[in-house]
Amino acid sequence: MAAITLSGLKKTYSGGVAAVKGVDLHVEDGELVVLVGPSGCGKSTLLRMVAGLESITEGTLSIGGRVVNKLEPAERDIAMVFQNYALYPHMTVYQNLAYGLKNRGVKKNEIERQVREAAQMLEIEPLLTRKPRKLSGGQRQRVAMGRALVRDPAVFLFDEPLSNLDAKLRVQMRVEIKKLQRRLKTTSLYVTHDQLEAMTLGDRLVVLNEGRIEQVGTPMEIYRYPATLFVAGFIGSPAMNLLAVEFLQARNAGDALDELPPGTDTVGIRPDTILLAPPVAPHLAFDATLELFEAAGAESHLYVRLAGSGQTTVIRTDQPAPVAEGDILRFYIPSDALHCFSQATGLRTG
Ligand SMILES: Nc1ncnc2c1ncn2[C@@H]1O[C@H](COP(=O)(O)OP(=O)(O)OP(=O)(O)O)[C@@H](O)[C@H]1O
């Protein structure tokens, strides 16, 4: 049983870089929480503080109800899976898996049992006698996971474990990590800069920006109801379109403009909520030139330039567009699909 609690956690590196500027977060026992954000937002620093690989400048960190600020990594009952696998090259897969257990003085037949069990779970039994250099990237990542698994820790920490794998393998391993975590119910913190990976993997997401939390929530809460302009732009692919209300007002872009919450100066529009025919409900409407048509299998992306602006907007549709590049089209967005924000505060207005 191990919940993780971060209270007012701060990290300032010796050169004066404030990488984490006060983070409060509670991870429930058994939960898989993903830390996501752009490069440099502090997510690795935060994970490394939980691991004990970075000191804590200020604040309190507890794991399983015990304050661990001053404890060594080995005393925290955690196991970490890294991006670069960190396997011992001169050892076989079996030896790599057994190493931690051996160091802890576990008996030989018990080591054998635990290694075999982990290898079976990860389907790497046929690889046990091989050295890491004779393994593919995906196989190495499995071994790295196996090594974390045999330690049977209270907490798993994952630092971008899939970023060295190709796209197909990433998806496959992502699904496997999720299934494994569901089965073991080990509290997990997972760092990635990939918002799709974060959305599909996490029970909850923590969106970080410049060392601070922007929003915490389930993937769908964050997708449907981004709390800030930053989250609106970061989560979702293709990204949410953000348009200035002033620009739309100057073009008389529809009756939905009369209903915006006070303080709104920017509206966000998800590419898949834009319609090619007018809805009955209040809506926005504007003309745009189709610049590029992208067929992406089950869906298509239309890149359009709004009349009177240099701004490109993306539309996602599952209908093949009956149009050619260069055509001027009229687009419609129902008012209940609009996300309203204030540039001044960066916050959602309603
Ligand atoms: N050892 C260090 N000494 C000084 N500054 C550091 C150190 N490690 C990281 N930083 C700085 O702290 C900030 C946060 O870095 P961190 O690696 O935590 O970000 P990140 O979100 O994990 O980024 P990435 O996805 O690129 O790894 C950055 O400005 C980085 O330059």
PDBQT file of the ligand as one rigid body, heavy atoms in Angstrom, charges set to zero:
ROOT
HETATM    1  N1  LIG A 401      21.440  18.985 -13.325  1.00  0.00    +0.000 N 
HETATM    2  C1  LIG A 401      20.898  20.149 -13.683  1.00  0.00    +0.000 A 
HETATM    3  N2  LIG A 401      21.496  21.331 -13.388  1.00  0.00    +0.000 NA
HETATM    4  C2  LIG A 401      20.947  22.509 -13.729  1.00  0.00    +0.000 A 
HETATM    5  N3  LIG A 401      19.772  22.635 -14.387  1.00  0.00    +0.000 NA
HETATM    6  C3  LIG A 401      19.125  21.499 -14.721  1.00  0.00    +0.000 A 
HETATM    7  C4  LIG A 401      19.643  20.206 -14.396  1.00  0.00    +0.000 A 
HETATM    8  N4  LIG A 401      18.760  19.265 -14.865  1.00  0.00    +0.000 NA
HETATM    9  C5  LIG A 401      17.758  19.947 -15.443  1.00  0.00    +0.000 A 
HETATM   10  N5  LIG A 401      17.943  21.278 -15.373  1.00  0.00    +0.000 N 
HETATM   11  C6  LIG A 401      17.059  22.339 -15.850  1.00  0.00    +0.000 C 
HETATM   12  O1  LIG A 401      15.833  22.235 -15.146  1.00  0.00    +0.000 OA
HETATM   13  C7  LIG A 401      14.720  22.456 -16.011  1.00  0.00    +0.000 C 
HETATM   14  C8  LIG A 401      13.811  21.256 -16.013  1.00  0.00    +0.000 C 
HETATM   15  O2  LIG A 401      14.498  20.144 -16.578  1.00  0.00    +0.000 OA
HETATM   16  P1  LIG A 401      13.864  18.688 -16.668  1.00  0.00    +0.000 P 
HETATM   17  O3  LIG A 401      14.903  17.767 -17.241  1.00  0.00    +0.000 OA
HETATM   18  O4  LIG A 401      13.261  18.330 -15.381  1.00  0.00    +0.000 OA
HETATM   19  O5  LIG A 401      12.704  18.929 -17.716  1.00  0.00    +0.000 OA
HETATM   20  P2  LIG A 401      11.857  17.889 -18.547  1.00  0.00    +0.000 P 
HETATM   21  O6  LIG A 401      10.480  18.418 -18.536  1.00  0.00    +0.000 OA
HETATM   22  O7  LIG A 401      12.063  16.527 -18.025  1.00  0.00    +0.000 OA
HETATM   23  O8  LIG A 401      12.478  18.040 -19.982  1.00  0.00    +0.000 OA
HETATM   24  P3  LIG A 401      12.901  16.915 -21.060  1.00  0.00    +0.000 P 
HETATM   25  O9  LIG A 401      11.619  16.323 -21.566  1.00  0.00    +0.000 OA
HETATM   26  O10 LIG A 401      13.621  17.728 -22.099  1.00  0.00    +0.000 OA
HETATM   27  O11 LIG A 401      13.763  15.953 -20.326  1.00  0.00    +0.000 OA
HETATM   28  C9  LIG A 401      15.307  22.790 -17.366  1.00  0.00    +0.000 C 
HETATM   29  O12 LIG A 401      15.382  24.180 -17.492  1.00  0.00    +0.000 OA
HETATM   30  C10 LIG A 401      16.704  22.171 -17.308  1.00  0.00    +0.000 C 
HETATM   31  O13 LIG A 401      17.573  22.873 -18.147  1.00  0.00    +0.000 OA
ENDROOT
TORSDOF 0
